[in-house]
Every structure is written in structure tokens, then in C-alpha cells.
Amino acid sequence: MKKNKSVIIWLLSGCVLIFIMVIVGGITRLTNSGLSMTDWHLITDTLPPLTEAKWQEAFNQYKQFPEYKLINVHNDFTLSDYKFIYFWEWFHRFIGRAIGMVFIVPFIYFLIRKKLDNSTIKKCVILLGLGGLQGFFGWFMVKSGLIDNPDVSHFRLALHLTTAFITFAYTFWVALDLIYPVKRNVEKSLRSIARYALFFLLLQIIYGGFVAGLNAGLIHNHWPLMSDGQFIHDSVFLEQDSLLLSFTEGKSGVQFVHRTLAYVVVAFILFLYFKSRKFNLDYNQRKGIQTLVFLVFVQFALGVFTLLYGVPLWLGLIHQVNAFFLLSAMTYSLHRLSK
């Protein structure tokens, strides 16, 4: 670990920046700021408008797009209001640029200084590819809300969000490979359970993106039943032509799947915990799984309260922050059960 200390710090710094970026992205989404910047340039627009004339020019450009024409034109939307939403989208993109620099510049430095072995180089190239893909998916998402409908595609939002989570988890995994270089025998049954748990957690994150993109958390604000004393509400079967469409494009159907997956994720993590007690695990493995159990119950409770209170900004953000912590614990536990 001492040999790779600088590389580990670099990778963990990238994890922190990705975490911050996703949180700012959550604020951007929850404040309806994501469509405020109507074009995308890799180099220019690094700084926001610096004069009132430039601000007015950007505002006039924003007025040409559906969000202003169909929604904000009726809300006495002023230049001051525009500056607020512009800030969050600009800040989100600025952090994205910073992440790119934090990954690329040290990577070149470590290559020149020969601080990376061949295995780590390959993993870092994958990381750089994921970062570039994440930036593309971000603009791909924004573009969907600049044509006719002032709402971004929930599929594209989920793709953008999930790629960020996967990039974070993979960066963390690469850092863990360097922190724990010595491999050991593990119980394969625990590893398999942890893999299933990770799969369903990522599926839950995807559906979290669907819920956010469709504003599906603003309906059926009851728990444990959806509403009208129903576990699965009648509207799930009525809002689309098929159950597949309802479960991927309907607000009620998407919310139902997100609710149900929460139980599945909790069940797999509890199964992992009770199964692990039959084996002589080391300290890191035990603590990883114990932390995982604690965080999944916190996340479940946050999800329930976020729904019951109609997705207030602060609670929605805490729910997203804890999702990151939960994925971190899941990644750590699986790593410790895999090496």
C-alpha cells in the first residue's frame, strides 16, 4: 500500500469528486436547472457570463427553447431566476471538467514516472473511457429536453445517473485493488450472494433514475401500500398498453417496481449477513457486511420518508447521498469477498 500511496490518493480523490458531482447533479435536477444551458462546448463556457450583457444574451437564448416557452413564460420568470438555475447546471458541468483534469493529468504523470503496473494501466484506461462516456450521456440527456418536450428522457437520465454510480464504484474497486494487494481464499457462496445484491442494487439505482425522470415520487405518497389500500395500484395496469411499458414508462408502474426492488435489495443483504455468520471472516469482511446492513436500512427508511413527504429537496438529496454510501459499502464488501 505504501508503494502505491500516491496512486491510491489520486483514485480516492476521483471518487470524492464523482460523489460531489452526483450530489450537485441531484440539486440541478430537483431545482429544474438542467435545461438552463442550451448548448455544450468542451472548452468554452468554462466560466459563467461575466457581464449583464452576456447574461441577457444567454437568457434570450434560453427563451427560444421549450422550457421557457411552455412553462417559465407563465411564471414571471426573471433574469435573476435564470441566473439561479444557470448556476447549478454550470457548476455541474464545471465539476465534470475538473474530474476530467483530475483523472487525465495525474494518469499521464504516473505513466511517465512508471508508478502504474500493466494491470492498473488497463483499469485506468477503462476509467477514462467511462468518464468520457459519462460526459456524452450528460449532453445526450439534456438534448432530449431541448426539442419539443421540456422534460429530459427518463431513460437518458437513468443512463447518465447509473453510469456515474458505476464509474464511482469501479474507481473505488481499482483503489481497493491497490490497498489490498494480497489475495486470499474466500467463500464462493458469499461472493455469489454479494454479486446478486450488487446487481439488484444497480437495478434499483436505474429505477431511481426512472422515478426521478418521471417525477413518479409525487404520486401514491403512502406506505406500505400505494394508496386506496392496494399493494399494487390499479393505475399500474391502466396507464400503458402493456405491463412492460407500465413498468418502464408509467409513473405508477415505475414507482411500484422501485418500491418492490427495495424489499429485494434488503432481502439479499440480510441473506448475505446471516449466511456470513456461519463463516470465520476477517475483521474487514465482517465490518463491511455490518456497515452494508446498517446503510440499507437507513436507505430504506429514507426512501419511505422521501415518498411520504412528497420528495422535498433536502430529503431527496439525502436519499441520493446515502445511495452512494450504500454502493460504496456494497463495493467494499464484494471486493473483500472476492480477493
N, C-alpha and C positions, 0 to 999 in steps of 0.2 A: 504493500500500500504506500509506503514512504517513497518508493521509487516513482510511483505514478501520481503523487500527491497533486501536482500542478494540473495534470490532465483531469483528475477527479474533480478538483475545484471548478475547472472550466465546464465540465459536463453538468455538475450540480447547479452552477450559475445559470446555465441554459435552462435547466428545469425550473428554476425560480422565475426566470423571465417569461417562459411559456405560461406558467401559473398566473403571473400578473397579467399577461396578455389576455388570457381567457376570462379573467375577472373583469377587466376593462371591456372586453367584448360583451360580457353579460350586462354591464351597465349600459353599453351602447345599444344593445337590443331592448332592454327594459325601458330606456328613455326614448325609444323610437328615433335614435340618432343615426342609424346605419345607412340611410339613403341621403344624408346631407352633402356628401362629396360625390358629385355626379360623374367624375372621370377618375382615371387611375394612371399615375405616372410613377415609374420606379425611382427616378432620381429627383425630378421636380416635385413641388408640393411638400417638400420635407418640412418647411415652416408654414404656419398658417398665414393668411393675409395680414400684412403689417400696416396697412393704411385703410382709412374709411372707404376710399375709392375702390380698393381691392376687395374689401368686404362686400361692398354694394355690388360689385361685378360678380362675385361668387353667389350672392343672394339672388341676383337676377337670373343667373344660370340655373340655380335650383328651382326657380319659379317655372321653368319650362318643362318640369317633369311631373309625373302623376301624383306624387305625394303632396306637393303643394297645390296643384290644380284641383284635386279631388277631396283633399282633407284640410290642409292648413289654411287655404284661402278663406275658409269659413270660420276660422278660429282667431281672427285678429292677430295673425302670426307676424311678428315684427322682426326687424334685423337683430335685435337683442336676443329674441328667441332662437333665431337661426344660429347666432354665434354659439349658443349653449350646445345645440345638437352637433354643430360642426366640430366643436372642441373634442367631444368624445370619439367621433369617428376619426378625426385627425390623430388623436392620441393613440387610438387602437392601431392605426397604420404606422405611426412613429415607433411604437414598441416592436412591431413586426420588422421594421427596418433595423432596429437595434439588435434584435435577435439574429438577423442575418449576419450582421457585422460581428457579433459575439461568437458565432459559430465559425464563420469563414476565416477571419484574421488569425485567431489562435490556432485553428486547424493547420493553416499554412506554416505558421511558426513552429508548431510541434513536428510537422513533417520535415522541415529544414533541420531542426535540431535532433531528428531521429528519436523522438520520445514516444512514438507510436509503433507497436508491432503490426504485422500484416493483418492480423485478425481485427484489431481495433481500427485500423485504417478502413477496412471494408465496412465495418459498422458505422463509422463516421460518415462515409460516403452515402450510406443509406439515410443517415440523419439529415444530411444536406439535401438529399432528394425529397425527403418528407417535408422539410422546411419550405422548399420551393413549391411543392405541391400544395401546401397549406396556403401560401400566398395566392396561388392561382385560384384555389377553391373559394377564397375570400372574395375576390373580384367576381368570380363566376356566380356567387351567391348574390352580391349586391346588384349585379347586372339584371338579375331576374325581377327586381323591383323597380327598374327604371324604364320599363317598356309601356305596359298598359295598366298593370295592377300594382298599386303602391305597397305591396307586401312581397317580401322575398319568398322564394320557393322553400317550403319546409324541408323538402328533400335536400336541397342545396345547403340550407342552414345546418341540418344534421350532419351532412358530409363534412362541412367546414369545422364544426364543433368536434366531431368524433376524430377527425384527422389530428386536431390539436391534442386531444387526450392521448391518442396513440403515439404521437411524436414525443409527448412528455414521458409516457411510460417506457418507450424504447430508449430514450436518453437516460432515464433513471436506471434501466436494466444494464446498459453499457457501463455506466458508472459503477454499478454493483459488481459487474464482472471484474473490475479493477480493484474494488475494495476487498472483495473476497476471491482472490486468485486461486486458492486451493480448493480443488473439487473433493467431494466426499460422496459416499453411497447414501442414497435416500430411499424412502419407502415409496414405490411407484404408485401405489393406490392413493396416497395422499396427493401426489403430484397430479394425478388424473382428476381428482375432485377439485383441486385448485384451478386446473385448466378449465373445467366446466364452469366453475364460479366466475372466472375471468371472462369467459365467453358471454355468459348471461349478463354480467355487469356491463360489458361493452354494448350489448344489445339494448340494455336499459338506458345507457347514455345516448344511443341513437334515438330511442323513443323519447328521451328527454328533449332532444332537438326537435322532434316532430311536435311535441306538446308546445314547446316554445314558439315554433314557427306558425302553428295554427291558433295560438292563444287558447289552447284547449284546457288550460288550467282555470279559465274564467267561468267554466260551466261545471255542473254537478259538484258543487262545493260542499260535499258531505262525505262522511267516512264513518264506519267501514263500508256502508252501502253507497251507491252512486247518488240516488235520490228516489223518492217515491217508494222506499222500502225495497229497492231492487239491487241485487248484486251486479247484474249487467242490465243497463237501462234499455228500454225499448228502442230508443233513438239509435242505438248501435246498429240495429237491423234495418232501420228505415232511411238513414241519411245517405246511403250509397246503394248502387245496384247489386253489389256482392259484398260478402263478408271481408274478402281480401281488400277491396277498395275501402271499406269502412275501417278496417284495422290499419290502413296506411294513409288514408286521406280524409277520413271523417273525424271531426273533433271528439265525438263521444267514443268512437271506436279506438282512436289513438289513446285517449285518456284511460280507457278500460285496460288496454294492453300495458300501459305504463304502470298502472296500479297493480296489475297481476304479476308483472315481472318483478316488482319489488318483493313480493312474497317468495318468488322463486330464488332471487338472489340471497335473501335472508336464509332460506332453507338450505341452500348449498353451503353457505358459510358456516351455519350451525352444524351441518353434517361434517364438514371439514374439522371443526373444532372438536366435536365429540369423538370422531374417528381418531384424531391425532392424540387423544389422551391415552390410547392403547399402546402408544409407541414411546420409546425413550428419545425424545427430541432434545436438541441442544437449546441453549438459552435464547439465541436469536430466532430460531424457528418457533419456539413457544410464544415469545413476546410478539412476533409478527402476527401469529394467528389470533392471539388475545386482543391485540390492537384492532385487527380486522373485525372481530365480533363487536367490539365496542363501537367502532365507526359505522358499521352497517346499521346498528340500531339507532344511532344518532341520525343517520341519513334517512332512515325510515320515518322517524318522528318529525324531522324537518320537512319531509315530503308531505306528510299528513297536515301539518300546520300551514304549510305554504298553500295547500289546496283549500283548507277550511277558511283561511283569511283572504282568499281571492288573489293570491300572488302579489303581495306588496313587494316593492323594490328591494327593501333590506332583507326580507326573508327569502326571496328568490335568489339573491346573491349568496346568502349564507348556505343555502341548499346547493348551489353550484360549487362554492368553495369546498364544502365537505365532500362533494363528489370527487374532487381532486385528491383530498386526503385519503378517501376510501380506495381510489385507484392506486395511490402510492402504496398503501398497506397491502393491497392485493398483489401488486407487482413485487414488492419486497418478499411477501410470504411465498409466492410461487418461485421466486429466484432461490430462496433458501431451501425450498423443497426440490429444486431441480439440479443443484450443483453438488 
